[in-house]
Amino acid sequence: MLKITIEQGRNSVTMKFEGKVTGPWVEEANRSWRSIEPSLGSKELSLDLRGVSFVDGEGRELLREIYGKTHASFLTDSPLTKYYAQQAMQ
């Protein structure tokens, strides 16, 4: 299961992920990303991974794609979530 919350601020947008970014949930995450991508403009994007417990290969590719397009910042709070962020930034 994956819960995605989008928080829109004046100058920033945060995508908060909670659960596992795996299997069919990767497609749901992709749909959420595609829904906010056109409206980002000059806003800074943050990807909040603090509630993530697992990311599979497809999920890592999606995070890598988002980072590649936006140079989003990552919010992490454990060695595991830091690892997923580092993988996305490579």
C-alpha positions in Angstrom: 0.0 0.0 0.0 1.2 3.5 -0.8 -0.3 6.8 0.3 0.7 9.9 -1.6 0.0 13.4 -0.3 0.7 16.6 -2.3 1.2 19.7 -0.3 1.2 22.9 -2.4 2.9 26.0 -1.0 3.4 29.4 -2.4 7.0 28.6 -3.6 7.2 24.9 -3.2 5.4 21.5 -3.6 6.0 18.5 -1.5 5.1 14.9 -2.6 4.9 12.8 0.6 5.1 9.1 0.2 4.0 6.7 2.9 4.3 2.9 2.5 5.9 0.9 -0.4 6.7 2.4 -3.8 6.4 -0.9 -5.6 4.3 -2.8 -8.1 1.0 -1.1 -9.1 1.7 1.7 -6.6 4.6 2.9 -8.8 2.0 3.7 -11.5 -0.1 5.6 -9.0 3.0 7.6 -7.9 3.7 8.3 -11.6 0.1 9.6 -12.1 0.5 11.8 -9.1 3.8 13.1 -10.4 2.3 13.8 -13.9 -0.6 15.7 -12.3 1.7 18.2 -10.6 4.5 18.4 -13.1 2.9 21.0 -15.5 2.1 23.3 -12.6 5.5 23.3 -10.9 7.0 26.3 -12.9 9.6 27.8 -10.7 8.4 26.1 -7.5 10.8 23.9 -5.7 9.8 20.2 -5.4 10.5 18.1 -2.3 10.1 14.4 -2.2 9.3 13.3 1.4 10.5 9.7 1.8 10.3 9.6 5.6 7.3 7.3 5.6 8.7 4.9 2.9 9.4 1.3 3.9 10.5 -0.1 0.5 11.1 1.0 -3.1 11.5 -1.5 -5.9 13.4 -1.1 -9.1 10.6 0.6 -11.0 10.0 2.9 -8.0 13.7 3.9 -8.0 13.5 4.6 -11.7 10.5 6.9 -11.1 12.3 8.8 -8.3 15.4 9.1 -10.6 13.2 10.5 -13.4 11.6 13.0 -11.1 14.9 14.1 -9.7 16.4 14.3 -13.2 13.7 16.7 -14.3 13.4 18.8 -11.2 16.5 18.4 -9.0 14.0 17.9 -6.2 15.2 17.9 -2.6 14.7 14.7 -0.6 13.4 14.6 3.0 14.8 11.5 4.7 15.1 10.3 8.3 16.8 6.9 8.2 19.7 5.1 6.5 17.2 3.3 4.3 15.4 6.4 3.1 18.7 8.2 2.6 19.8 5.2 0.4 16.7 5.6 -1.8 17.4 9.3 -2.2 21.0 8.7 -3.1 20.0 6.1 -5.6 17.6 8.6 -7.2 20.3 11.2 -7.5 22.8 9.0 -9.4 
